[in-house]
Amino acid sequence: MKYRVILEQDEDNVFIATVPSLPGCVTQGATREEALENVKDAISLYLESLAFHGDPVPPPIMEEMVEV
C-alpha cells in the first residue's frame, strides 16, 4: 500500500513526517531522507498494531495533482 506523507520542517530544522490516513502516525528525522526512512518504519509498526488488535486498516487517501 502507498500512503501519503506530509513533510514539514520545524523551527529547529527537524523534519516532521505525518501520515494523514493513519491518525497519530508521526515521526521525525534530522534530514528529509531520515524522516522518510523513519516514517516507513512508523507505518509498518502502526499497521502491525492494527492487525494485532484486530482493527481495520484505513484506506490510503487518494489524491491527484492538477496544474492550472
mmCIF file as Biopython writes it, N, C-alpha, C and O atoms, coordinates in Angstrom:
data_model
#
loop_
_atom_site.group_PDB
_atom_site.id
_atom_site.type_symbol
_atom_site.label_atom_id
_atom_site.label_alt_id
_atom_site.label_comp_id
_atom_site.label_asym_id
_atom_site.label_entity_id
_atom_site.label_seq_id
_atom_site.pdbx_PDB_ins_code
_atom_site.Cartn_x
_atom_site.Cartn_y
_atom_site.Cartn_z
_atom_site.occupancy
_atom_site.B_iso_or_equiv
_atom_site.auth_seq_id
_atom_site.auth_asym_id
_atom_site.pdbx_PDB_model_num
ATOM 1   N N  . MET A ? 1  ? 0.840  -1.187 0.000   1.0 0.0 1  A 1 
ATOM 2   C CA . MET A ? 1  ? 0.000  0.000  0.000   1.0 0.0 1  A 1 
ATOM 3   C C  . MET A ? 1  ? 0.882  1.247  0.000   1.0 0.0 1  A 1 
ATOM 4   O O  . MET A ? 1  ? 1.999  1.249  0.518   1.0 0.0 1  A 1 
ATOM 5   N N  . LYS A ? 2  ? 0.355  2.271  -0.581  1.0 0.0 2  A 1 
ATOM 6   C CA . LYS A ? 2  ? 1.050  3.555  -0.567  1.0 0.0 2  A 1 
ATOM 7   C C  . LYS A ? 2  ? 0.237  4.519  0.287   1.0 0.0 2  A 1 
ATOM 8   O O  . LYS A ? 2  ? -0.987 4.594  0.174   1.0 0.0 2  A 1 
ATOM 9   N N  . TYR A ? 3  ? 0.935  5.250  1.137   1.0 0.0 3  A 1 
ATOM 10  C CA . TYR A ? 3  ? 0.290  6.244  1.980   1.0 0.0 3  A 1 
ATOM 11  C C  . TYR A ? 3  ? 0.904  7.610  1.719   1.0 0.0 3  A 1 
ATOM 12  O O  . TYR A ? 3  ? 2.112  7.748  1.530   1.0 0.0 3  A 1 
ATOM 13  N N  . ARG A ? 4  ? 0.040  8.611  1.714   1.0 0.0 4  A 1 
ATOM 14  C CA . ARG A ? 4  ? 0.510  9.985  1.548   1.0 0.0 4  A 1 
ATOM 15  C C  . ARG A ? 4  ? 1.194  10.409 2.840   1.0 0.0 4  A 1 
ATOM 16  O O  . ARG A ? 4  ? 0.683  10.167 3.934   1.0 0.0 4  A 1 
ATOM 17  N N  . VAL A ? 5  ? 2.350  11.042 2.703   1.0 0.0 5  A 1 
ATOM 18  C CA . VAL A ? 5  ? 3.125  11.529 3.845   1.0 0.0 5  A 1 
ATOM 19  C C  . VAL A ? 5  ? 3.325  13.035 3.665   1.0 0.0 5  A 1 
ATOM 20  O O  . VAL A ? 5  ? 3.687  13.499 2.585   1.0 0.0 5  A 1 
ATOM 21  N N  . ILE A ? 6  ? 3.087  13.775 4.720   1.0 0.0 6  A 1 
ATOM 22  C CA . ILE A ? 6  ? 3.324  15.210 4.702   1.0 0.0 6  A 1 
ATOM 23  C C  . ILE A ? 6  ? 4.604  15.485 5.479   1.0 0.0 6  A 1 
ATOM 24  O O  . ILE A ? 6  ? 4.734  15.087 6.637   1.0 0.0 6  A 1 
ATOM 25  N N  . LEU A ? 7  ? 5.541  16.163 4.841   1.0 0.0 7  A 1 
ATOM 26  C CA . LEU A ? 7  ? 6.806  16.528 5.473   1.0 0.0 7  A 1 
ATOM 27  C C  . LEU A ? 7  ? 6.822  18.028 5.735   1.0 0.0 7  A 1 
ATOM 28  O O  . LEU A ? 7  ? 6.531  18.831 4.848   1.0 0.0 7  A 1 
ATOM 29  N N  . GLU A ? 8  ? 7.162  18.388 6.954   1.0 0.0 8  A 1 
ATOM 30  C CA . GLU A ? 8  ? 7.284  19.803 7.323   1.0 0.0 8  A 1 
ATOM 31  C C  . GLU A ? 8  ? 8.563  19.972 8.128   1.0 0.0 8  A 1 
ATOM 32  O O  . GLU A ? 8  ? 8.936  19.097 8.910   1.0 0.0 8  A 1 
ATOM 33  N N  . GLN A ? 9  ? 9.218  21.082 7.936   1.0 0.0 9  A 1 
ATOM 34  C CA . GLN A ? 9  ? 10.423 21.378 8.698   1.0 0.0 9  A 1 
ATOM 35  C C  . GLN A ? 9  ? 10.049 22.338 9.817   1.0 0.0 9  A 1 
ATOM 36  O O  . GLN A ? 9  ? 9.447  23.382 9.563   1.0 0.0 9  A 1 
ATOM 37  N N  . ASP A ? 10 ? 10.400 21.994 11.056  1.0 0.0 10 A 1 
ATOM 38  C CA . ASP A ? 10 ? 10.030 22.853 12.182  1.0 0.0 10 A 1 
ATOM 39  C C  . ASP A ? 10 ? 11.082 23.936 12.417  1.0 0.0 10 A 1 
ATOM 40  O O  . ASP A ? 10 ? 12.053 24.054 11.670  1.0 0.0 10 A 1 
ATOM 41  N N  . GLU A ? 11 ? 10.868 24.716 13.461  1.0 0.0 11 A 1 
ATOM 42  C CA . GLU A ? 11 ? 11.755 25.853 13.751  1.0 0.0 11 A 1 
ATOM 43  C C  . GLU A ? 11 ? 13.170 25.430 14.136  1.0 0.0 11 A 1 
ATOM 44  O O  . GLU A ? 11 ? 14.094 26.242 14.089  1.0 0.0 11 A 1 
ATOM 45  N N  . ASP A ? 12 ? 13.346 24.162 14.517  1.0 0.0 12 A 1 
ATOM 46  C CA . ASP A ? 12 ? 14.673 23.642 14.853  1.0 0.0 12 A 1 
ATOM 47  C C  . ASP A ? 12 ? 15.305 22.898 13.677  1.0 0.0 12 A 1 
ATOM 48  O O  . ASP A ? 12 ? 16.309 22.203 13.838  1.0 0.0 12 A 1 
ATOM 49  N N  . ASN A ? 13 ? 14.703 23.053 12.484  1.0 0.0 13 A 1 
ATOM 50  C CA . ASN A ? 13 ? 15.168 22.402 11.248  1.0 0.0 13 A 1 
ATOM 51  C C  . ASN A ? 13 ? 15.046 20.884 11.281  1.0 0.0 13 A 1 
ATOM 52  O O  . ASN A ? 13 ? 15.748 20.188 10.548  1.0 0.0 13 A 1 
ATOM 53  N N  . VAL A ? 14 ? 14.168 20.377 12.118  1.0 0.0 14 A 1 
ATOM 54  C CA . VAL A ? 14 ? 13.874 18.942 12.168  1.0 0.0 14 A 1 
ATOM 55  C C  . VAL A ? 14 ? 12.718 18.684 11.205  1.0 0.0 14 A 1 
ATOM 56  O O  . VAL A ? 14 ? 11.770 19.468 11.153  1.0 0.0 14 A 1 
ATOM 57  N N  . PHE A ? 15 ? 12.789 17.597 10.447  1.0 0.0 15 A 1 
ATOM 58  C CA . PHE A ? 15 ? 11.727 17.243 9.508   1.0 0.0 15 A 1 
ATOM 59  C C  . PHE A ? 15 ? 10.710 16.353 10.205  1.0 0.0 15 A 1 
ATOM 60  O O  . PHE A ? 15 ? 11.058 15.304 10.749  1.0 0.0 15 A 1 
ATOM 61  N N  . ILE A ? 16 ? 9.454  16.778 10.186  1.0 0.0 16 A 1 
ATOM 62  C CA . ILE A ? 16 ? 8.355  16.047 10.798  1.0 0.0 16 A 1 
ATOM 63  C C  . ILE A ? 16 ? 7.572  15.366 9.681   1.0 0.0 16 A 1 
ATOM 64  O O  . ILE A ? 16 ? 7.177  16.020 8.716   1.0 0.0 16 A 1 
ATOM 65  N N  . ALA A ? 17 ? 7.345  14.065 9.801   1.0 0.0 17 A 1 
ATOM 66  C CA . ALA A ? 17 ? 6.588  13.297 8.810   1.0 0.0 17 A 1 
ATOM 67  C C  . ALA A ? 17 ? 5.288  12.824 9.445   1.0 0.0 17 A 1 
ATOM 68  O O  . ALA A ? 17 ? 5.298  12.167 10.486  1.0 0.0 17 A 1 
ATOM 69  N N  . THR A ? 18 ? 4.171  13.161 8.810   1.0 0.0 18 A 1 
ATOM 70  C CA . THR A ? 18 ? 2.842  12.811 9.285   1.0 0.0 18 A 1 
ATOM 71  C C  . THR A ? 18 ? 2.118  12.022 8.207   1.0 0.0 18 A 1 
ATOM 72  O O  . THR A ? 18 ? 2.247  12.317 7.019   1.0 0.0 18 A 1 
ATOM 73  N N  . VAL A ? 19 ? 1.350  11.010 8.627   1.0 0.0 19 A 1 
ATOM 74  C CA . VAL A ? 19 ? 0.577  10.193 7.690   1.0 0.0 19 A 1 
ATOM 75  C C  . VAL A ? 19 ? -0.908 10.467 7.954   1.0 0.0 19 A 1 
ATOM 76  O O  . VAL A ? 19 ? -1.475 9.922  8.900   1.0 0.0 19 A 1 
ATOM 77  N N  . PRO A ? 20 ? -1.540 11.306 7.125   1.0 0.0 20 A 1 
ATOM 78  C CA . PRO A ? 20 ? -2.932 11.692 7.390   1.0 0.0 20 A 1 
ATOM 79  C C  . PRO A ? 20 ? -3.912 10.518 7.481   1.0 0.0 20 A 1 
ATOM 80  O O  . PRO A ? 20 ? -4.870 10.591 8.250   1.0 0.0 20 A 1 
ATOM 81  N N  . SER A ? 21 ? -3.701 9.450  6.726   1.0 0.0 21 A 1 
ATOM 82  C CA . SER A ? 21 ? -4.619 8.303  6.747   1.0 0.0 21 A 1 
ATOM 83  C C  . SER A ? 21 ? -4.521 7.493  8.035   1.0 0.0 21 A 1 
ATOM 84  O O  . SER A ? 21 ? -5.427 6.730  8.368   1.0 0.0 21 A 1 
ATOM 85  N N  . LEU A ? 22 ? -3.418 7.663  8.753   1.0 0.0 22 A 1 
ATOM 86  C CA . LEU A ? 22 ? -3.183 6.881  9.968   1.0 0.0 22 A 1 
ATOM 87  C C  . LEU A ? 22 ? -3.061 7.843  11.150  1.0 0.0 22 A 1 
ATOM 88  O O  . LEU A ? 22 ? -1.958 8.284  11.471  1.0 0.0 22 A 1 
ATOM 89  N N  . PRO A ? 23 ? -4.169 8.171  11.795  1.0 0.0 23 A 1 
ATOM 90  C CA . PRO A ? 23 ? -4.152 9.152  12.881  1.0 0.0 23 A 1 
ATOM 91  C C  . PRO A ? 23 ? -3.116 8.826  13.950  1.0 0.0 23 A 1 
ATOM 92  O O  . PRO A ? 23 ? -3.069 7.710  14.467  1.0 0.0 23 A 1 
ATOM 93  N N  . GLY A ? 24 ? -2.295 9.807  14.270  1.0 0.0 24 A 1 
ATOM 94  C CA . GLY A ? 24 ? -1.267 9.638  15.291  1.0 0.0 24 A 1 
ATOM 95  C C  . GLY A ? 24 ? 0.029  9.056  14.769  1.0 0.0 24 A 1 
ATOM 96  O O  . GLY A ? 24 ? 0.980  8.901  15.535  1.0 0.0 24 A 1 
ATOM 97  N N  . CYS A ? 25 ? 0.095  8.729  13.488  1.0 0.0 25 A 1 
ATOM 98  C CA . CYS A ? 25 ? 1.321  8.178  12.907  1.0 0.0 25 A 1 
ATOM 99  C C  . CYS A ? 25 ? 2.209  9.347  12.490  1.0 0.0 25 A 1 
ATOM 100 O O  . CYS A ? 25 ? 2.050  9.919  11.412  1.0 0.0 25 A 1 
ATOM 101 N N  . VAL A ? 26 ? 3.141  9.682  13.367  1.0 0.0 26 A 1 
ATOM 102 C CA . VAL A ? 26 ? 4.024  10.837 13.184  1.0 0.0 26 A 1 
ATOM 103 C C  . VAL A ? 26 ? 5.422  10.439 13.609  1.0 0.0 26 A 1 
ATOM 104 O O  . VAL A ? 26 ? 5.598  9.721  14.593  1.0 0.0 26 A 1 
ATOM 105 N N  . THR A ? 27 ? 6.410  10.900 12.872  1.0 0.0 27 A 1 
ATOM 106 C CA . THR A ? 27 ? 7.802  10.662 13.243  1.0 0.0 27 A 1 
ATOM 107 C C  . THR A ? 27 ? 8.631  11.844 12.771  1.0 0.0 27 A 1 
ATOM 108 O O  . THR A ? 27 ? 8.089  12.810 12.233  1.0 0.0 27 A 1 
ATOM 109 N N  . GLN A ? 28 ? 9.930  11.776 12.967  1.0 0.0 28 A 1 
ATOM 110 C CA . GLN A ? 28 ? 10.787 12.895 12.582  1.0 0.0 28 A 1 
ATOM 111 C C  . GLN A ? 28 ? 12.153 12.396 12.170  1.0 0.0 28 A 1 
ATOM 112 O O  . GLN A ? 28 ? 12.473 11.215 12.311  1.0 0.0 28 A 1 
ATOM 113 N N  . GLY A ? 29 ? 12.955 13.315 11.659  1.0 0.0 29 A 1 
ATOM 114 C CA . GLY A ? 29 ? 14.323 12.999 11.286  1.0 0.0 29 A 1 
ATOM 115 C C  . GLY A ? 29 ? 15.126 14.278 11.141  1.0 0.0 29 A 1 
ATOM 116 O O  . GLY A ? 29 ? 14.567 15.349 10.905  1.0 0.0 29 A 1 
ATOM 117 N N  . ALA A ? 30 ? 16.415 14.163 11.280  1.0 0.0 30 A 1 
ATOM 118 C CA . ALA A ? 30 ? 17.299 15.326 11.155  1.0 0.0 30 A 1 
ATOM 119 C C  . ALA A ? 30 ? 17.358 15.811 9.709   1.0 0.0 30 A 1 
ATOM 120 O O  . ALA A ? 30 ? 17.614 16.988 9.452   1.0 0.0 30 A 1 
ATOM 121 N N  . THR A ? 31 ? 17.121 14.900 8.771   1.0 0.0 31 A 1 
ATOM 122 C CA . THR A ? 31 ? 17.103 15.250 7.352   1.0 0.0 31 A 1 
ATOM 123 C C  . THR A ? 31 ? 15.796 14.748 6.742   1.0 0.0 31 A 1 
ATOM 124 O O  . THR A ? 31 ? 15.080 13.949 7.345   1.0 0.0 31 A 1 
ATOM 125 N N  . ARG A ? 32 ? 15.503 15.228 5.546   1.0 0.0 32 A 1 
ATOM 126 C CA . ARG A ? 32 ? 14.312 14.777 4.827   1.0 0.0 32 A 1 
ATOM 127 C C  . ARG A ? 32 ? 14.383 13.265 4.606   1.0 0.0 32 A 1 
ATOM 128 O O  . ARG A ? 32 ? 13.399 12.556 4.812   1.0 0.0 32 A 1 
ATOM 129 N N  . GLU A ? 33 ? 15.542 12.782 4.189   1.0 0.0 33 A 1 
ATOM 130 C CA . GLU A ? 33 ? 15.730 11.359 3.917   1.0 0.0 33 A 1 
ATOM 131 C C  . GLU A ? 33 ? 15.525 10.517 5.171   1.0 0.0 33 A 1 
ATOM 132 O O  . GLU A ? 33 ? 14.888 9.465  5.126   1.0 0.0 33 A 1 
ATOM 133 N N  . GLU A ? 34 ? 16.070 10.992 6.290   1.0 0.0 34 A 1 
ATOM 134 C CA . GLU A ? 34 ? 15.916 10.264 7.550   1.0 0.0 34 A 1 
ATOM 135 C C  . GLU A ? 34 ? 14.450 10.227 7.978   1.0 0.0 34 A 1 
ATOM 136 O O  . GLU A ? 34 ? 13.969 9.197  8.450   1.0 0.0 34 A 1 
ATOM 137 N N  . ALA A ? 35 ? 13.745 11.332 7.818   1.0 0.0 35 A 1 
ATOM 138 C CA . ALA A ? 35 ? 12.324 11.371 8.177   1.0 0.0 35 A 1 
ATOM 139 C C  . ALA A ? 35 ? 11.529 10.398 7.310   1.0 0.0 35 A 1 
ATOM 140 O O  . ALA A ? 35 ? 10.620 9.732  7.805   1.0 0.0 35 A 1 
ATOM 141 N N  . LEU A ? 36 ? 11.862 10.307 6.022   1.0 0.0 36 A 1 
ATOM 142 C CA . LEU A ? 36 ? 11.167 9.378  5.137   1.0 0.0 36 A 1 
ATOM 143 C C  . LEU A ? 36 ? 11.452 7.928  5.499   1.0 0.0 36 A 1 
ATOM 144 O O  . LEU A ? 36 ? 10.551 7.091  5.449   1.0 0.0 36 A 1 
ATOM 145 N N  . GLU A ? 37 ? 12.682 7.624  5.860   1.0 0.0 37 A 1 
ATOM 146 C CA . GLU A ? 37 ? 13.006 6.257  6.302   1.0 0.0 37 A 1 
ATOM 147 C C  . GLU A ? 37 ? 12.271 5.939  7.601   1.0 0.0 37 A 1 
ATOM 148 O O  . GLU A ? 37 ? 11.727 4.847  7.762   1.0 0.0 37 A 1 
ATOM 149 N N  . ASN A ? 38 ? 12.257 6.900  8.525   1.0 0.0 38 A 1 
ATOM 150 C CA . ASN A ? 38 ? 11.592 6.687  9.809   1.0 0.0 38 A 1 
ATOM 151 C C  . ASN A ? 38 ? 10.087 6.504  9.647   1.0 0.0 38 A 1 
ATOM 152 O O  . ASN A ? 38 ? 9.473  5.717  10.367  1.0 0.0 38 A 1 
ATOM 153 N N  . VAL A ? 39 ? 9.487  7.237  8.693   1.0 0.0 39 A 1 
ATOM 154 C CA . VAL A ? 39 ? 8.034  7.119  8.526   1.0 0.0 39 A 1 
ATOM 155 C C  . VAL A ? 39 ? 7.666  5.764  7.927   1.0 0.0 39 A 1 
ATOM 156 O O  . VAL A ? 39 ? 6.578  5.252  8.191   1.0 0.0 39 A 1 
ATOM 157 N N  . LYS A ? 40 ? 8.546  5.179  7.134   1.0 0.0 40 A 1 
ATOM 158 C CA . LYS A ? 40 ? 8.286  3.828  6.628   1.0 0.0 40 A 1 
ATOM 159 C C  . LYS A ? 40 ? 8.195  2.845  7.791   1.0 0.0 40 A 1 
ATOM 160 O O  . LYS A ? 40 ? 7.306  1.994  7.827   1.0 0.0 40 A 1 
ATOM 161 N N  . ASP A ? 41 ? 9.120  2.969  8.740   1.0 0.0 41 A 1 
ATOM 162 C CA . ASP A ? 41 ? 9.082  2.109  9.934   1.0 0.0 41 A 1 
ATOM 163 C C  . ASP A ? 41 ? 7.831  2.385  10.756  1.0 0.0 41 A 1 
ATOM 164 O O  . ASP A ? 41 ? 7.180  1.456  11.235  1.0 0.0 41 A 1 
ATOM 165 N N  . ALA A ? 42 ? 7.492  3.667  10.919  1.0 0.0 42 A 1 
ATOM 166 C CA . ALA A ? 42 ? 6.318  4.030  11.715  1.0 0.0 42 A 1 
ATOM 167 C C  . ALA A ? 42 ? 5.041  3.467  11.104  1.0 0.0 42 A 1 
ATOM 168 O O  . ALA A ? 42 ? 4.169  2.978  11.822  1.0 0.0 42 A 1 
ATOM 169 N N  . ILE A ? 43 ? 4.930  3.535  9.775   1.0 0.0 43 A 1 
ATOM 170 C CA . ILE A ? 43 ? 3.752  2.992  9.096   1.0 0.0 43 A 1 
ATOM 171 C C  . ILE A ? 43 ? 3.674  1.476  9.310   1.0 0.0 43 A 1 
ATOM 172 O O  . ILE A ? 43 ? 2.608  0.944  9.621   1.0 0.0 43 A 1 
ATOM 173 N N  . SER A ? 44 ? 4.793  0.792  9.146   1.0 0.0 44 A 1 
ATOM 174 C CA . SER A ? 44 ? 4.812  -0.663 9.338   1.0 0.0 44 A 1 
ATOM 175 C C  . SER A ? 44 ? 4.383  -1.044 10.746  1.0 0.0 44 A 1 
ATOM 176 O O  . SER A ? 44 ? 3.577  -1.957 10.929  1.0 0.0 44 A 1 
ATOM 177 N N  . LEU A ? 45 ? 4.916  -0.352 11.733  1.0 0.0 45 A 1 
ATOM 178 C CA . LEU A ? 45 ? 4.557  -0.641 13.124  1.0 0.0 45 A 1 
ATOM 179 C C  . LEU A ? 45 ? 3.096  -0.319 13.403  1.0 0.0 45 A 1 
ATOM 180 O O  . LEU A ? 45 ? 2.422  -1.050 14.128  1.0 0.0 45 A 1 
ATOM 181 N N  . TYR A ? 46 ? 2.612  0.763  12.835  1.0 0.0 46 A 1 
ATOM 182 C CA . TYR A ? 46 ? 1.213  1.143  13.001  1.0 0.0 46 A 1 
ATOM 183 C C  . TYR A ? 46 ? 0.302  0.050  12.451  1.0 0.0 46 A 1 
ATOM 184 O O  . TYR A ? 46 ? -0.656 -0.362 13.105  1.0 0.0 46 A 1 
ATOM 185 N N  . LEU A ? 47 ? 0.615  -0.421 11.229  1.0 0.0 47 A 1 
ATOM 186 C CA . LEU A ? 47 ? -0.200 -1.460 10.604  1.0 0.0 47 A 1 
ATOM 187 C C  . LEU A ? 47 ? -0.112 -2.783 11.370  1.0 0.0 47 A 1 
ATOM 188 O O  . LEU A ? 47 ? -1.103 -3.506 11.473  1.0 0.0 47 A 1 
ATOM 189 N N  . GLU A ? 48 ? 1.063  -3.099 11.904  1.0 0.0 48 A 1 
ATOM 190 C CA . GLU A ? 48 ? 1.211  -4.298 12.737  1.0 0.0 48 A 1 
ATOM 191 C C  . GLU A ? 48 ? 0.336  -4.207 13.977  1.0 0.0 48 A 1 
ATOM 192 O O  . GLU A ? 48 ? -0.295 -5.187 14.373  1.0 0.0 48 A 1 
ATOM 193 N N  . SER A ? 49 ? 0.299  -3.031 14.588  1.0 0.0 49 A 1 
ATOM 194 C CA . SER A ? 49 ? -0.513 -2.831 15.783  1.0 0.0 49 A 1 
ATOM 195 C C  . SER A ? 49 ? -2.000 -2.989 15.467  1.0 0.0 49 A 1 
ATOM 196 O O  . SER A ? 49 ? -2.744 -3.593 16.239  1.0 0.0 49 A 1 
ATOM 197 N N  . LEU A ? 50 ? -2.431 -2.439 14.319  1.0 0.0 50 A 1 
ATOM 198 C CA . LEU A ? 50 ? -3.833 -2.601 13.928  1.0 0.0 50 A 1 
ATOM 199 C C  . LEU A ? 50 ? -4.171 -4.081 13.760  1.0 0.0 50 A 1 
ATOM 200 O O  . LEU A ? 50 ? -5.202 -4.546 14.247  1.0 0.0 50 A 1 
ATOM 201 N N  . ALA A ? 51 ? -3.300 -4.818 13.070  1.0 0.0 51 A 1 
ATOM 202 C CA . ALA A ? 51 ? -3.532 -6.246 12.850  1.0 0.0 51 A 1 
ATOM 203 C C  . ALA A ? 51 ? -3.575 -7.004 14.174  1.0 0.0 51 A 1 
ATOM 204 O O  . ALA A ? 51 ? -4.440 -7.858 14.369  1.0 0.0 51 A 1 
ATOM 205 N N  . PHE A ? 52 ? -2.660 -6.702 15.074  1.0 0.0 52 A 1 
ATOM 206 C CA . PHE A ? 52 ? -2.586 -7.374 16.372  1.0 0.0 52 A 1 
ATOM 207 C C  . PHE A ? 52 ? -3.880 -7.181 17.155  1.0 0.0 52 A 1 
ATOM 208 O O  . PHE A ? 52 ? -4.362 -8.103 17.814  1.0 0.0 52 A 1 
ATOM 209 N N  . HIS A ? 53 ? -4.440 -5.966 17.075  1.0 0.0 53 A 1 
ATOM 210 C CA . HIS A ? 53 ? -5.654 -5.654 17.829  1.0 0.0 53 A 1 
ATOM 211 C C  . HIS A ? 53 ? -6.928 -5.955 17.044  1.0 0.0 53 A 1 
ATOM 212 O O  . HIS A ? 53 ? -8.030 -5.729 17.545  1.0 0.0 53 A 1 
ATOM 213 N N  . GLY A ? 54 ? -6.788 -6.463 15.822  1.0 0.0 54 A 1 
ATOM 214 C CA . GLY A ? 54 ? -7.957 -6.805 15.023  1.0 0.0 54 A 1 
ATOM 215 C C  . GLY A ? 54 ? -8.703 -5.600 14.481  1.0 0.0 54 A 1 
ATOM 216 O O  . GLY A ? 54 ? -9.880 -5.703 14.135  1.0 0.0 54 A 1 
ATOM 217 N N  . ASP A ? 55 ? -8.031 -4.461 14.403  1.0 0.0 55 A 1 
ATOM 218 C CA . ASP A ? 55 ? -8.655 -3.242 13.894  1.0 0.0 55 A 1 
ATOM 219 C C  . ASP A ? 55 ? -8.502 -3.168 12.375  1.0 0.0 55 A 1 
ATOM 220 O O  . ASP A ? 55 ? -7.531 -3.684 11.822  1.0 0.0 55 A 1 
ATOM 221 N N  . PRO A ? 56 ? -9.449 -2.532 11.707  1.0 0.0 56 A 1 
ATOM 222 C CA . PRO A ? 56 ? -9.354 -2.417 10.245  1.0 0.0 56 A 1 
ATOM 223 C C  . PRO A ? 56 ? -8.242 -1.453 9.832   1.0 0.0 56 A 1 
ATOM 224 O O  . PRO A ? 56 ? -7.915 -0.511 10.554  1.0 0.0 56 A 1 
ATOM 225 N N  . VAL A ? 57 ? -7.681 -1.707 8.674   1.0 0.0 57 A 1 
ATOM 226 C CA . VAL A ? 57 ? -6.644 -0.832 8.125   1.0 0.0 57 A 1 
ATOM 227 C C  . VAL A ? 57 ? -7.321 0.271  7.336   1.0 0.0 57 A 1 
ATOM 228 O O  . VAL A ? 57 ? -8.053 -0.015 6.388   1.0 0.0 57 A 1 
ATOM 229 N N  . PRO A ? 58 ? -7.093 1.544  7.707   1.0 0.0 58 A 1 
ATOM 230 C CA . PRO A ? 58 ? -7.698 2.634  6.945   1.0 0.0 58 A 1 
ATOM 231 C C  . PRO A ? 58 ? -7.150 2.660  5.518   1.0 0.0 58 A 1 
ATOM 232 O O  . PRO A ? 58 ? -5.964 2.410  5.299   1.0 0.0 58 A 1 
ATOM 233 N N  . PRO A ? 59 ? -8.016 2.963  4.552   1.0 0.0 59 A 1 
ATOM 234 C CA . PRO A ? 59 ? -7.519 3.043  3.181   1.0 0.0 59 A 1 
ATOM 235 C C  . PRO A ? 59 ? -6.644 4.282  2.997   1.0 0.0 59 A 1 
ATOM 236 O O  . PRO A ? 59 ? -6.816 5.283  3.693   1.0 0.0 59 A 1 
ATOM 237 N N  . PRO A ? 60 ? -5.713 4.204  2.062   1.0 0.0 60 A 1 
ATOM 238 C CA . PRO A ? 60 ? -4.899 5.398  1.803   1.0 0.0 60 A 1 
ATOM 239 C C  . PRO A ? 60 ? -5.760 6.507  1.199   1.0 0.0 60 A 1 
ATOM 240 O O  . PRO A ? 60 ? -6.783 6.235  0.571   1.0 0.0 60 A 1 
ATOM 241 N N  . ILE A ? 61 ? -5.346 7.734  1.389   1.0 0.0 61 A 1 
ATOM 242 C CA . ILE A ? 61 ? -6.041 8.876  0.796   1.0 0.0 61 A 1 
ATOM 243 C C  . ILE A ? 61 ? -5.644 8.950  -0.672  1.0 0.0 61 A 1 
ATOM 244 O O  . ILE A ? 61 ? -4.462 8.937  -1.015  1.0 0.0 61 A 1 
ATOM 245 N N  . MET A ? 62 ? -6.645 9.026  -1.519  1.0 0.0 62 A 1 
ATOM 246 C CA . MET A ? 62 ? -6.375 9.149  -2.949  1.0 0.0 62 A 1 
ATOM 247 C C  . MET A ? 62 ? -6.406 10.640 -3.305  1.0 0.0 62 A 1 
ATOM 248 O O  . MET A ? 62 ? -7.309 11.369 -2.895  1.0 0.0 62 A 1 
ATOM 249 N N  . GLU A ? 63 ? -5.428 11.069 -4.057  1.0 0.0 63 A 1 
ATOM 250 C CA . GLU A ? 63 ? -5.426 12.466 -4.473  1.0 0.0 63 A 1 
ATOM 251 C C  . GLU A ? 63 ? -4.737 12.579 -5.814  1.0 0.0 63 A 1 
ATOM 252 O O  . GLU A ? 63 ? -3.931 11.728 -6.192  1.0 0.0 63 A 1 
ATOM 253 N N  . GLU A ? 64 ? -5.059 13.617 -6.511  1.0 0.0 64 A 1 
ATOM 254 C CA . GLU A ? 64 ? -4.447 13.919 -7.779  1.0 0.0 64 A 1 
ATOM 255 C C  . GLU A ? 64 ? -3.897 15.336 -7.736  1.0 0.0 64 A 1 
ATOM 256 O O  . GLU A ? 64 ? -4.464 16.210 -7.081  1.0 0.0 64 A 1 
ATOM 257 N N  . MET A ? 65 ? -2.815 15.554 -8.419  1.0 0.0 65 A 1 
ATOM 258 C CA . MET A ? 65 ? -2.270 16.900 -8.557  1.0 0.0 65 A 1 
ATOM 259 C C  . MET A ? 65 ? -2.766 17.450 -9.880  1.0 0.0 65 A 1 
ATOM 260 O O  . MET A ? 65 ? -2.632 16.808 -10.922 1.0 0.0 65 A 1 
ATOM 261 N N  . VAL A ? 66 ? -3.341 18.646 -9.833  1.0 0.0 66 A 1 
ATOM 262 C CA . VAL A ? 66 ? -3.888 19.274 -11.035 1.0 0.0 66 A 1 
ATOM 263 C C  . VAL A ? 66 ? -3.167 20.593 -11.251 1.0 0.0 66 A 1 
ATOM 264 O O  . VAL A ? 66 ? -3.093 21.430 -10.352 1.0 0.0 66 A 1 
ATOM 265 N N  . GLU A ? 67 ? -2.644 20.766 -12.439 1.0 0.0 67 A 1 
ATOM 266 C CA . GLU A ? 67 ? -1.968 22.018 -12.765 1.0 0.0 67 A 1 
ATOM 267 C C  . GLU A ? 67 ? -2.955 22.933 -13.456 1.0 0.0 67 A 1 
ATOM 268 O O  . GLU A ? 67 ? -3.647 22.515 -14.385 1.0 0.0 67 A 1 
ATOM 269 N N  . VAL A ? 68 ? -3.027 24.179 -13.011 1.0 0.0 68 A 1 
ATOM 270 C CA . VAL A ? 68 ? -3.949 25.164 -13.576 1.0 0.0 68 A 1 
ATOM 271 C C  . VAL A ? 68 ? -3.169 26.268 -14.248 1.0 0.0 68 A 1 
ATOM 272 O O  . VAL A ? 68 ? -3.761 27.201 -14.789 1.0 0.0 68 A 1 
#
